[in-house]
C-alpha cells in the first residue's frame, strides 16, 4: 500500500459521541476499508464517516 491510496478515516457515532481515527483504503465499490466493525455502544449502521487523503 502506497501513501497515494491511503486515507485518514474519521468515524463518529451520533448515538454516543465516540470518535475513531483510522487509516484505510478505498475499494472498487467506493467504500473505505479500515477493519472497523461497530462502535463500543453497539452501533453498526448509523455512523458519520469522513475521509481525507494522506
C-alpha positions as CSV (number, residue, x, y, z in Angstrom):
1,X,0.0,0.0,0.0
2,X,1.5,3.3,-1.0
3,X,0.7,6.6,0.6
4,X,-1.1,7.8,-2.6
5,X,-4.1,5.4,-2.0
6,X,-4.3,5.7,1.8
7,X,-6.9,7.7,3.6
8,X,-7.3,9.2,7.1
9,X,-10.8,8.0,8.1
10,X,-12.7,9.7,11.0
11,X,-15.7,7.7,12.2
12,X,-18.1,9.4,14.6
13,X,-21.1,7.8,16.3
14,X,-24.1,10.1,16.7
15,X,-25.6,7.9,19.3
16,X,-22.9,8.0,22.0
17,X,-20.5,10.7,20.6
18,X,-17.5,8.3,20.3
19,X,-14.8,9.3,17.7
20,X,-12.4,6.9,15.9
21,X,-9.4,7.9,13.8
22,X,-8.2,5.2,11.5
23,X,-6.2,4.7,8.3
24,X,-7.6,2.8,5.4
25,X,-8.0,2.5,1.6
26,X,-10.9,2.8,-0.8
27,X,-12.1,-0.4,-2.6
28,X,-13.6,-0.6,-6.1
29,X,-17.1,0.0,-4.7
30,X,-16.1,3.4,-3.3
31,X,-16.3,2.2,0.3
32,X,-13.5,2.6,2.8
33,X,-11.8,-0.5,4.3
34,X,-10.4,0.1,7.8
35,X,-11.4,-3.1,9.7
36,X,-13.9,-1.1,11.8
37,X,-16.9,-3.2,12.7
38,X,-19.0,-1.3,15.3
39,X,-18.9,1.4,17.9
40,X,-18.5,0.5,21.6
41,X,-22.2,1.3,22.1
42,X,-23.1,-1.4,19.6
43,X,-24.0,1.0,16.7
44,X,-23.1,-0.6,13.3
45,X,-25.2,1.3,10.8
46,X,-25.7,5.0,11.8
47,X,-22.1,6.3,11.6
48,X,-20.7,9.5,10.2
49,X,-17.6,8.7,8.1
50,X,-15.2,11.4,6.8
51,X,-12.2,10.6,4.6
52,X,-9.2,12.7,3.6
53,X,-6.2,11.5,1.5
54,X,-2.9,11.2,3.3
